[in-house]
Amino acid sequence: QSLEDVDDKPSCRNHPTLFFDDGNVILRTGWTLFCVHKSLLAKHSPVFRDLFNQNSHRSRGLSHYDREETREDMEVLLNVLYDGL
C-alpha cells in the first residue's frame, strides 16, 4: 500500500494538537499524521536530523516519513520538543 493510498483513507487522521497548518513535514505512526516543523525537530534531535537527510515520500505536498513509534510515544516526544519538560 503506497503512502498516497494510505493518506487518502478516512481512517488516517490528523493528530488533534500536533498537526500544524504551517508544518512542513509529515510523520505517520499507525493511522495518525503529525504535521510538524522540520527545522525544530532537526535542531533538537540527531535522530530526526538523520531521518530528514534520507529520501522521503511526498504526501499533501510535503515530505512524509513513516515511523514505527506508537502514537503515544510520538506525542510525548513531540510535546517535549515543542514545549520542553
PyMOL commands that set and color helices and strands:
alter all, ss='L'
color gray80, all
select helices_A, chain A and resi 3-8+38-44+46-52+71-83
alter helices_A, ss='H'
color red, helices_A
select strands_A, chain A and resi 13-19+25-29+32-36+57-59+62-67
alter strands_A, ss='S'
color yellow, strands_A
deselect
rebuild
show_as cartoon
